[in-house]
Amino acid sequence: MLLAAPASADEAKGADAPKAAVGAKPRLDLNGNGDSDLIYRGLDGYLYVKAGPYTPDYQYWLPATDLREMYKDVIAPGDLNGDGPPEILTLSATGTLTLYPSAGEERTSPPTWSGDGWQKYNKIVSPGDLTGDGLGDLIARTPSGDVYLHASTGTIEGEPFAPGVKVASGWETYDQIVGLNDANGDGSGDVVTRTTEGDLYFFAGTGDPAKPFKAPKKIGYGFDTYNQLVGVDDLNGDGYGDLMGRKPNGDTYLYRSTGAGTFRTRTADAFGWQKAALFVGGGGNPDFGKHQAVGTTTDGRWWWYDSKNNGQFYPRALRNIVEPGLMRVVSSLDVDGLAEPLWVQDGQLYIGNHHFGGDWGGYDDLIGPGDLNDDGKGDLLARDTKGDLYLYRGNGLTEFEAKIKVGYGYGTYRHIVGAGDLTGDGRADVVAVAKDGTLYLYEGTGSATAPLKARVKIGYGFDIYNKFAAPGDINGDGRADLIGVNGYGDLYRYTSTGTGQLTKRVQIGYGFNIYDGLY
C-alpha cells in the first residue's frame, strides 16, 4: 500500500538502501497482494480502507455484536496462526479485546475470541514478532509507564495471547508508541516512541521474550509537529517498516526506513487526513467519549458543533429542544462513543432517551469527564449547593451505582469541566476555574473512592470567559482540549500538551454570546 506515489522509481524499489535480509510479512494485507493496507475510523464512526494512492476509500465491516458500538481502538497484529490472512483486534471502551480472523478486502470472519480486563492499559501496540516465532505479539503500557509483553500463542481460539510479562518501565514519558514491524531487517519487530517535546526514539527488537528491546536510541526531534504517528509497514518494497506523520491540518508525511533504525528525510504524502479520527497503527493513546461542543439557548434549544478533527468545528446543527432546566453535555456513558445530552427538570434526571429518576434537584452542576474508576464506563460528578462533590459510577447508561462523596469546597468555582485526558496517562481529568480566574487541574486517579488528585494550578486570567467547556479531543491528538467564550462572544481553544499544561490560546470562532450556556 502506498498512500502517495513514490518520489521516483528508484525510491519505490528501495534502490538507495540494501535489501532487508529478512522481510517482515505485512500486518494488514487485506487482498493478499503482499502490500499492507491502511484502515482508519472516520469522523462518522465507521471503519474505512485506503488501499492505494489512486483507489477510492471503501467501508470496512466487522461482524459486531452491538451495531451501536464505536471501538476505542483497532489493532492489526498480523497473521497469528500462520494460515496466511491477517487478524484484526478491536478494543471496547470497557476493556474487551476481541479477535477477528482472516481479514479480507471488505470484512472479516466472525470473532473467535474475546478477553476482558484490557482497560488496565492506556495503550496496546502490535510491533511485529518479538519472540522469534514469526508471529505477531502485543505490548501494552499501563498509566504508570510499565510495559507488558503478551506473546502470541499461535492460535486464534482459546488463549491467543499469553499472560502479560513486564518487560520495561518508565514509558510514561512517551506520548506516542508506534509498532513498526521489522525496520532493520533482523526479523524482529521494532518500535518508535515520541516524547511530548517531540524527540523520537528507536527501540530495536531482540527476539528474546525476556528482554524484547535493545536500549533506545534517539533518532530525531521536532516530531511534535504531528498529532499522530502511524506505523505503515513497508511502503517501497525494501523490506523495512516505514512511518507516517499527520499534522493537525490533515497533511501527512512519509518517513522511509534506512534499514539501520533511522529514517530518510521526509517526503510529502497526501492531504485531507483529518478525516481519520483513528488510524489502525496510530501511536497516540486512543481517545473515546466526546468530540463536540453544544451551545444552549434560554428556550431550550441545543446547537451542536461537531469537531472537524483539526481544532475547528463544523457549522452548528439543531438537534434537541427541551424544556429549560439544568442542561449539560457529558462524555459518552455507553458504547457508542458519542457525547450525551443531559438535563434535570423538577428533580428528574434525563440522559438521551433514558430517565434516571428523581433526587437530582439538589445539584447545581453535573460533570461527565469520562471513566473515573478504571472500569471503562463513563461516570458522573455532581456538585450540590453546599459545594460537596459526589461520584456516580456508570454501568453503561442503564443506571448509576450509589453515590460516593469524593470532595468538598467545590462551590468556589465558576466552572468545573472535563472530557478526556489532559495528562497523557489515558485517564479522564477535570479542570476548574476559580472565581479569581485561576485554572486548576484535578488529575484522575482511576480510584472510585478518591478519583481526583489534589489540585494543581495550570493557568490564570480565565475569569475573562463567561462560558467555559471541555469538548474532548478536537485536534486529532487524542488529548482533551478546552474552549472558552469571552464577553465579546469570541471562542478560543486551548490545546493540551499531554503533560497537564495548555498551549497558547487560538481563536476559532465568534458570535457565541448568543448562547446562555456552552458544554
Order of alpha helices (4+ residues) and beta strands (2+ residues): alpha-beta-beta-beta-beta-beta-beta-beta-beta-beta-beta-beta-beta-beta-beta-beta-beta-beta-beta-beta-beta-beta-beta-beta-beta-beta-beta-beta-beta-beta-beta-beta-beta-beta-beta-beta-beta-beta-beta-beta-beta
